[in-house]
């Protein structure tokens, strides 16, 4: 029986609490209800089709209803849907762990499963902390703090918020968080240190060096989103920044945690972002694109050195006491294996690199728009920062909701995208066709132009 669309919308507002959503605003607006997907399109209950310009929150790799990924799920469910990894093993989790070790940067040898990016990071933080607490040198056990970037986003658990940016949205939870060290994000368009872009000689890295030099005895790890800080507004680190961070971590005996949750599996133009600067982290966090966007699954990978520190007699209590009910779920692992196989068979990375060039060319015309202050791109990750005044970089106020106005305009023309404040984010499905990508570019351009250069929005 097909449910009435109006009834569904009513039930949504009555029973569902949406993430990162002011529900008072949501309840006053029309509800877009997605019923199915086909390739790069989302289709609502009325049959309207929309290009998925966010990859359904940065997860969709090959598109919706992909026959190989769908079949992998069906085949595994016919065998078994779930079996715990506490005291047991299962076939897909073993096969996937082996595959992940083979394709990730060298040196990562062990895989710990969970079910979301935040849990993958939470696990990484706990592993890094416990590693030093179990170190044979008592002096190393003072390493209990973390260093992270000021605009970082690593998830919404208490631990991940603690190493995230100090934004107003998390002020409520301040008393729950643990303290650490924060360093300026490499936000070149709005340099936190007041330098001009390309003339700073990595001044922000000197801050990292200074803090590490003074406090390395108490810093267990530095966590970083390699190349791109996605939720911060697609902040792109300058070339060489990531490699320098790795060198500083080695210099000061600090573990490096690479949070590749958003940037992994091809988003930046290579399978993993760390590859672009030949960085081998001590710990790597994966999620989002791991299953191609089909099921919740995450993985935290570590080096053999870290893993060995957790081995010992039961009485020593060196065990990593962490786990989730669905850790290593066989259906999730099965579709993740299929996802990686399709990536390899279709030469998806080359496809992404080709599309990135087309996207770069298409974004050139945005520079002529009066309220586009900065365009940032790495692979198929794009941030278009809108400003009230292009010369002074004056931002739009929160009350103007300029980002939401633009995405609403885009939706009317068949494209679903989301903003990060005043930054319009483009994160299309990685397997998107050239024609579809051109549509994404065109609709986004017109939406920005119509909203920002309409009546009352002319540049002062």
C-alpha positions as CSV (number, residue, x, y, z in Angstrom):
1,X,0.0,0.0,0.0
2,X,1.4,3.4,-1.1
3,X,1.3,5.9,1.7
4,X,-0.2,9.3,1.1
5,X,2.6,11.9,0.6
6,X,1.0,14.5,2.8
7,X,0.6,11.9,5.5
8,X,4.3,11.0,5.3
9,X,5.2,14.7,5.6
10,X,3.0,15.1,8.6
11,X,4.5,12.0,10.3
12,X,8.0,13.2,9.6
13,X,7.3,16.5,11.4
14,X,5.6,14.7,14.2
15,X,8.1,11.9,14.9
16,X,11.5,12.5,13.3
17,X,14.2,14.7,14.8
18,X,16.6,15.6,12.0
19,X,20.4,16.1,12.5
20,X,22.0,19.5,12.5
21,X,18.5,21.0,11.9
22,X,16.5,23.7,13.8
23,X,13.3,21.8,13.9
24,X,11.1,24.9,14.4
25,X,12.3,26.1,11.0
26,X,12.0,22.6,9.5
27,X,8.4,22.2,10.7
28,X,7.4,25.5,9.1
29,X,8.7,24.5,5.6
30,X,7.7,22.0,2.9
31,X,9.3,18.5,3.4
32,X,11.2,16.9,0.5
33,X,10.9,13.2,0.9
34,X,13.2,11.0,-1.1
35,X,11.8,7.6,-2.1
36,X,14.4,6.1,-4.4
37,X,17.6,6.7,-6.3
38,X,18.9,5.9,-9.8
39,X,22.6,6.5,-10.6
40,X,23.4,10.1,-9.8
41,X,19.7,11.0,-9.2
42,X,17.5,11.2,-6.1
43,X,13.8,10.8,-6.8
44,X,11.2,12.1,-4.4
45,X,7.7,10.7,-3.6
46,X,6.2,12.9,-6.3
47,X,8.5,11.5,-9.0
48,X,10.7,14.6,-9.2
49,X,14.3,13.9,-10.1
50,X,17.3,15.7,-8.5
51,X,21.0,15.4,-9.3
52,X,22.7,14.4,-6.0
53,X,25.2,17.2,-5.7
54,X,26.2,16.1,-2.1
55,X,26.7,12.4,-2.8
56,X,24.1,12.0,0.0
57,X,26.4,13.6,2.5
58,X,29.7,12.8,0.8
59,X,29.3,9.0,0.7
60,X,28.0,7.9,-2.7
61,X,30.8,6.7,-4.9
62,X,29.2,4.7,-7.9
63,X,25.7,6.0,-7.7
64,X,22.4,4.8,-6.3
65,X,21.0,1.3,-7.0
66,X,24.3,0.1,-8.5
67,X,23.7,-3.5,-9.5
68,X,27.0,-4.9,-8.3
69,X,26.9,-3.3,-4.8
70,X,23.2,-4.2,-4.5
71,X,23.9,-7.8,-5.4
72,X,26.8,-8.0,-2.9
73,X,24.4,-7.0,-0.1
74,X,21.8,-9.5,-1.2
75,X,24.3,-12.4,-1.5
76,X,25.7,-11.7,1.9
77,X,22.2,-11.4,3.6
78,X,21.4,-14.8,2.1
79,X,24.3,-16.2,4.1
80,X,24.2,-14.2,7.3
81,X,23.3,-10.6,8.2
82,X,25.3,-10.2,11.3
83,X,27.7,-12.1,13.6
84,X,29.7,-10.4,16.3
85,X,33.4,-10.0,16.2
86,X,33.6,-10.4,20.0
87,X,35.0,-13.9,20.3
88,X,34.2,-14.8,16.7
89,X,35.4,-13.8,13.2
90,X,33.5,-13.6,9.9
91,X,34.6,-14.1,6.3
92,X,33.9,-10.6,4.8
93,X,35.6,-8.7,7.7
94,X,38.7,-10.8,7.2
95,X,38.8,-10.3,3.5
96,X,38.1,-6.5,3.8
97,X,40.8,-6.0,6.4
98,X,43.4,-7.6,4.2
99,X,42.3,-5.5,1.2
100,X,42.4,-2.3,3.2
101,X,45.9,-3.0,4.4
102,X,46.9,-3.6,0.8
103,X,45.5,-0.4,-0.6
104,X,46.1,2.2,2.2
105,X,49.5,3.9,2.7
106,X,52.3,1.5,3.6
107,X,52.9,0.8,7.3
108,X,49.3,0.4,8.3
109,X,48.8,-3.2,9.2
110,X,45.8,-3.6,11.5
111,X,42.1,-2.8,11.1
112,X,39.7,-2.0,13.8
113,X,36.1,-1.7,12.6
114,X,33.2,0.5,13.8
115,X,30.2,2.1,12.0
116,X,30.7,5.8,11.4
117,X,33.4,8.4,10.9
118,X,33.0,9.8,14.4
119,X,33.5,6.3,16.0
120,X,36.5,5.7,13.8
121,X,38.1,8.9,15.1
122,X,37.0,8.2,18.7
123,X,38.7,4.8,18.4
124,X,41.9,6.5,17.0
125,X,42.0,8.9,19.9
126,X,41.6,6.2,22.5
127,X,44.3,4.0,20.7
128,X,46.7,6.9,20.6
129,X,46.1,7.7,24.3
130,X,46.4,4.1,25.5
131,X,49.5,3.5,23.3
132,X,51.5,6.0,25.3
133,X,50.1,4.9,28.6
134,X,51.4,1.4,27.9
135,X,54.8,2.6,26.7
136,X,57.9,0.9,28.2
137,X,59.4,4.3,29.0
138,X,57.5,5.9,31.9
139,X,58.3,9.4,30.7
140,X,56.3,8.8,27.6
141,X,53.2,8.2,29.7
142,X,52.9,11.9,30.2
143,X,51.6,12.1,26.6
144,X,47.9,12.6,27.2
145,X,46.8,15.5,25.0
146,X,46.0,16.1,21.4
147,X,46.8,18.8,18.9
148,X,44.3,19.7,16.2
149,X,43.3,22.5,13.8
150,X,41.1,25.3,14.9
151,X,38.5,24.8,12.3
152,X,38.6,21.0,12.4
153,X,35.6,18.7,12.2
154,X,36.0,15.1,13.2
155,X,32.5,14.1,14.4
156,X,30.0,14.8,17.1
157,X,30.9,12.5,19.9
158,X,32.4,14.0,23.1
159,X,35.9,12.9,22.1
160,X,35.7,14.1,18.5
161,X,34.2,17.5,19.5
162,X,37.1,17.9,21.9
163,X,39.5,17.8,19.0
164,X,37.2,19.8,16.7
165,X,37.0,23.5,16.1
166,X,35.7,25.7,18.8
167,X,32.5,26.8,17.1
168,X,29.4,28.3,18.7
169,X,27.4,25.2,17.9
170,X,29.4,23.2,20.5
171,X,29.4,25.8,23.2
172,X,26.7,23.9,25.1
173,X,28.9,20.9,25.6
174,X,32.0,22.8,26.6
175,X,32.1,21.4,30.2
176,X,32.1,17.9,28.8
177,X,35.2,18.3,26.6
178,X,38.8,17.5,27.4
179,X,41.5,20.2,26.7
180,X,44.1,20.0,24.0
181,X,46.2,22.3,21.8
182,X,44.8,24.0,18.7
183,X,46.7,25.5,15.8
184,X,45.5,27.8,13.0
185,X,43.9,26.1,10.0
186,X,45.6,26.8,6.7
187,X,42.7,29.0,5.6
188,X,44.6,31.0,3.0
189,X,41.7,33.1,1.8
190,X,41.1,34.4,5.4
191,X,44.5,33.8,6.9
192,X,44.1,33.6,10.7
193,X,47.6,35.1,11.1
194,X,46.9,38.0,8.8
195,X,49.2,37.1,5.9
196,X,48.6,37.4,2.2
197,X,48.0,34.2,0.3
198,X,51.2,32.6,-1.2
199,X,53.4,35.1,0.7
200,X,53.3,33.6,4.2
201,X,56.1,31.0,3.9
202,X,53.9,28.6,5.9
203,X,53.7,30.8,8.9
204,X,50.9,28.6,10.3
205,X,53.3,25.7,10.3
206,X,55.7,27.6,12.5
207,X,52.9,27.8,15.1
208,X,52.6,24.0,15.0
209,X,56.4,23.7,15.3
210,X,56.4,26.1,18.3
211,X,53.7,24.3,20.2
212,X,55.2,20.9,19.5
213,X,58.6,22.1,20.6
214,X,57.3,23.3,23.9
215,X,54.7,20.7,24.7
216,X,55.7,17.5,22.8
217,X,56.3,15.7,26.1
218,X,52.6,15.8,26.8
219,X,51.1,15.5,23.2
220,X,50.1,12.0,22.2
221,X,48.9,12.7,18.7
222,X,48.0,15.3,16.1
223,X,44.8,14.7,14.2
224,X,44.3,16.2,10.8
225,X,42.0,16.0,7.8
226,X,44.5,15.5,4.9
227,X,44.4,18.2,2.2
228,X,40.8,19.4,2.8
229,X,38.9,20.5,5.8
230,X,35.5,19.6,4.5
231,X,32.9,20.7,7.1
232,X,34.9,23.9,7.8
233,X,34.0,25.2,4.3
234,X,36.3,23.2,2.0
235,X,39.5,24.7,3.3
236,X,42.3,23.5,1.1
237,X,45.7,23.1,2.6
238,X,48.5,24.5,0.3
239,X,50.8,22.0,-1.4
240,X,53.4,20.7,1.0
241,X,51.5,21.5,4.2
242,X,50.5,17.9,5.0
243,X,54.0,16.6,4.4
244,X,55.4,19.2,6.7
245,X,52.9,18.2,9.4
246,X,54.0,14.6,9.1
247,X,57.7,15.6,9.4
248,X,57.0,17.6,12.5
249,X,55.1,14.7,14.1
250,X,58.1,12.5,13.5
251,X,60.5,15.1,14.7
252,X,58.7,15.5,18.0
253,X,57.7,11.8,18.5
254,X,54.0,12.6,18.2
255,X,51.6,10.1,16.5
256,X,49.8,11.4,13.4
257,X,46.1,10.5,12.9
258,X,44.9,11.0,9.3
259,X,41.1,11.5,9.3
260,X,40.3,10.4,5.8
261,X,36.6,9.9,6.5
262,X,35.6,12.6,4.0
263,X,38.5,12.7,1.7
264,X,39.2,9.0,1.2
265,X,38.2,6.7,-1.7
266,X,38.9,9.1,-4.5
267,X,37.3,12.4,-3.4
268,X,40.5,14.4,-3.8
269,X,41.7,12.7,-7.0
270,X,43.7,9.9,-5.5
271,X,42.4,6.8,-3.6
272,X,43.5,8.4,-0.4
273,X,44.5,12.0,0.1
274,X,47.7,11.1,2.0
275,X,49.1,9.7,-1.2
276,X,49.4,13.1,-2.9
277,X,52.2,14.1,-0.5
278,X,53.5,10.6,0.1
279,X,52.5,10.7,3.8
280,X,52.2,7.5,5.8
281,X,50.3,8.2,9.0
282,X,50.4,6.2,12.2
283,X,46.7,5.9,12.3
284,X,44.1,6.4,9.6
285,X,40.3,6.7,9.9
286,X,38.0,5.6,7.1
287,X,34.2,5.7,6.6
288,X,31.7,7.5,4.3
289,X,32.9,6.2,0.9
290,X,34.1,2.9,2.3
291,X,30.9,1.1,1.4
292,X,30.2,3.3,-1.6
293,X,27.5,4.9,0.5
294,X,25.4,1.8,1.0
295,X,25.8,0.8,4.6
296,X,27.3,2.3,7.8
297,X,30.8,1.0,8.2
298,X,34.1,2.5,9.4
299,X,37.6,1.4,9.9
300,X,40.6,2.6,12.0
301,X,43.9,1.4,10.8
302,X,47.2,1.4,12.8
303,X,50.8,0.5,12.4
304,X,52.3,-2.7,13.7
305,X,54.2,-0.8,16.3
306,X,51.0,0.6,17.8
307,X,49.3,-2.8,17.7
308,X,52.2,-4.5,19.5
309,X,51.9,-2.2,22.4
310,X,48.5,-3.7,23.2
311,X,49.7,-7.3,23.4
312,X,50.3,-8.9,26.8
313,X,49.0,-11.3,29.4
314,X,45.3,-10.9,30.4
315,X,46.4,-9.7,33.9
316,X,48.3,-6.8,32.4
317,X,45.0,-5.2,31.0
318,X,46.7,-4.0,27.8
319,X,43.6,-5.0,25.8
320,X,41.9,-2.3,23.8
321,X,38.6,-2.2,25.6
322,X,36.4,-0.9,22.9
323,X,33.7,-2.3,20.6
324,X,30.3,-1.8,19.0
325,X,27.5,-4.2,18.5
326,X,27.8,-4.1,14.7
327,X,31.6,-4.0,14.6
328,X,32.8,-5.7,11.4
329,X,29.2,-6.4,10.2
330,X,29.5,-8.9,7.4
331,X,27.0,-7.2,5.1
332,X,28.8,-3.9,5.4
333,X,32.1,-5.5,4.8
334,X,30.8,-7.4,1.8
335,X,29.5,-4.3,0.1
336,X,32.8,-2.5,1.0
337,X,34.7,-5.2,-0.8
338,X,32.4,-4.8,-3.8
339,X,32.9,-1.1,-3.7
340,X,36.6,-1.3,-3.9
341,X,36.4,-3.9,-6.6
342,X,34.3,-1.6,-8.8
343,X,36.6,1.3,-8.1
344,X,39.5,-0.8,-9.5
345,X,37.6,-2.3,-12.4
346,X,36.1,0.9,-13.7
347,X,39.4,2.9,-13.3
348,X,37.4,5.4,-11.2
349,X,40.4,7.3,-10.0
350,X,41.3,8.3,-13.6
351,X,37.7,9.2,-14.2
352,X,37.7,11.5,-11.2
353,X,40.9,13.1,-12.3
354,X,39.5,13.8,-15.8
355,X,36.3,15.2,-14.3
356,X,38.3,17.4,-11.9
357,X,39.8,19.2,-14.9
358,X,36.4,19.7,-16.4
359,X,35.1,21.0,-13.1
360,X,38.1,23.3,-12.7
361,X,37.4,24.8,-16.2
362,X,33.7,25.1,-15.4
363,X,34.3,27.0,-12.2
364,X,36.2,29.7,-14.0
365,X,33.1,31.6,-14.9
366,X,32.1,31.8,-11.2
367,X,34.9,34.2,-10.7
368,X,33.0,36.9,-12.6
369,X,30.1,36.8,-10.1
370,X,30.0,39.8,-7.9
371,X,29.6,37.9,-4.6
372,X,31.9,34.9,-5.2
373,X,34.9,35.7,-3.1
374,X,36.9,32.5,-3.3
375,X,36.7,29.1,-5.1
376,X,38.5,26.1,-3.6
377,X,38.8,22.8,-5.3
378,X,40.6,19.5,-4.8
379,X,39.5,16.6,-7.0
380,X,35.7,16.6,-6.9
381,X,35.5,18.6,-3.7
382,X,34.6,22.2,-4.1
383,X,33.9,25.1,-1.9
384,X,32.5,28.4,-3.3
385,X,32.7,31.1,-0.7
386,X,30.1,33.9,-1.0
387,X,30.8,37.3,0.3
388,X,28.8,40.5,0.7
389,X,31.7,42.6,-0.6
390,X,34.3,41.0,-2.9
391,X,37.0,43.7,-2.3
392,X,36.8,43.6,1.5
393,X,35.8,39.9,1.9
394,X,33.0,41.1,4.1
395,X,31.0,37.9,4.9
396,X,27.2,37.6,4.8
397,X,25.6,37.5,8.2
398,X,24.1,34.4,9.7
399,X,20.7,36.0,9.6
400,X,20.9,36.4,5.8
401,X,21.1,32.6,5.3
402,X,22.6,33.2,1.9
403,X,23.8,29.6,1.6
404,X,20.4,28.2,2.2
405,X,18.8,30.6,-0.3
406,X,21.2,29.4,-3.0
407,X,20.6,25.7,-2.3
408,X,16.8,26.3,-2.3
409,X,17.1,28.0,-5.7
410,X,19.3,25.1,-7.0
411,X,16.7,22.6,-5.8
412,X,14.0,24.3,-7.8
413,X,16.1,23.5,-10.9
414,X,16.8,19.9,-10.0
415,X,20.0,19.9,-8.0
416,X,20.4,19.0,-4.3
417,X,23.4,20.6,-2.6
418,X,24.2,21.9,0.9
419,X,26.1,24.9,2.2
420,X,28.6,25.2,5.0
421,X,27.7,28.6,6.2
422,X,28.4,31.0,3.4
423,X,30.2,28.4,1.4
424,X,28.4,26.5,-1.3
425,X,29.7,22.9,-1.2
426,X,29.8,20.7,-4.3
427,X,30.5,17.0,-3.7
428,X,28.9,15.1,-6.7
429,X,28.7,11.3,-7.0
430,X,32.2,10.2,-8.0
431,X,31.0,8.2,-11.0
432,X,29.0,11.2,-12.3
433,X,29.1,11.6,-16.1
434,X,30.5,14.6,-17.8
435,X,27.1,15.8,-19.0
436,X,25.7,15.5,-15.5
437,X,28.7,17.4,-14.0
438,X,28.1,20.2,-16.5
439,X,24.5,20.4,-15.3
440,X,25.7,20.6,-11.7
441,X,28.0,23.5,-12.6
442,X,25.3,25.3,-14.7
443,X,22.6,25.0,-12.1
444,X,24.9,26.1,-9.2
445,X,26.1,29.1,-11.2
446,X,22.6,30.3,-12.0
447,X,21.5,29.7,-8.4
448,X,24.3,31.8,-7.0
449,X,23.8,34.5,-9.6
450,X,20.0,34.7,-9.2
451,X,20.2,34.9,-5.4
452,X,23.2,37.1,-4.9
453,X,22.8,39.5,-7.8
454,X,19.0,39.9,-7.5
455,X,17.2,42.9,-6.1
456,X,18.8,44.2,-2.9
457,X,21.9,42.1,-3.2
458,X,24.1,44.2,-5.4
459,X,27.6,44.7,-4.2
460,X,28.1,47.9,-2.3
